[in-house]
Each structure stands twice: as structure tokens, then as C-alpha cells.
Amino acid sequence: MVDCLHDAYFKWTILEFFQAGSYEWPHEKTSFPPLPEANEENWQKTISLSDEIHEAYMRLLNGLTAEDLERQIEDWECSAGELIAWIATHDTYHAAQIRNMGVKGL
């Protein structure tokens, strides 16, 4: 659950920066929010939120211009393009972590 929320938080941050969605972040606004109680209902909510944010994020990326990518994100001290590039490598890093856990079927 932690990687799901952790990765979704950064995509949500970009969506908020570009005002590209009305997804309310239901957790503390930090990259490692306290986790909700571990149960099936909360897991399904987390997966659903992560999927919705990812889909909105991908739609946003498809519509960005070069000027959009150059916009500075003051809180992160970087451009939107730099944060987007970082998010891609960050997601890959966590996907590899999960894959390397040896869970059958992954």
C-alpha cells in the first residue's frame, strides 16, 4: 500500500500544479502519508485512487506543451518537465522493487 500511495502522491502533485483534476488527496499531503488500516476495503480504495490519478496524469502528459514543461514548481525547486522525468524513473524504481520481491505471477 505504501508504494501505491507514495507514487500516486507525486502524480497528484503535478495534477494539482496544472489544475488538471479534482482529485482530493484523502491522506496527509506528504510523500509517505500514514497508512490507512490494512484491510481489503482500504486496499481497494488505494488501488482505485492510484489508478484514477495515473489515468488523469497520463491524459495531462499527452496535452502538455514545451512551455508547460518549462514552468517552475517553486515548492520543488524544479521545472514541471524535470519533475515529470523524475516521476518516470521513480515509478520504475518502485516497480522493480516490487518485481524483485519474487512474488509469483509478477
Disulfide bonds with the S-S distance in Angstrom:
none
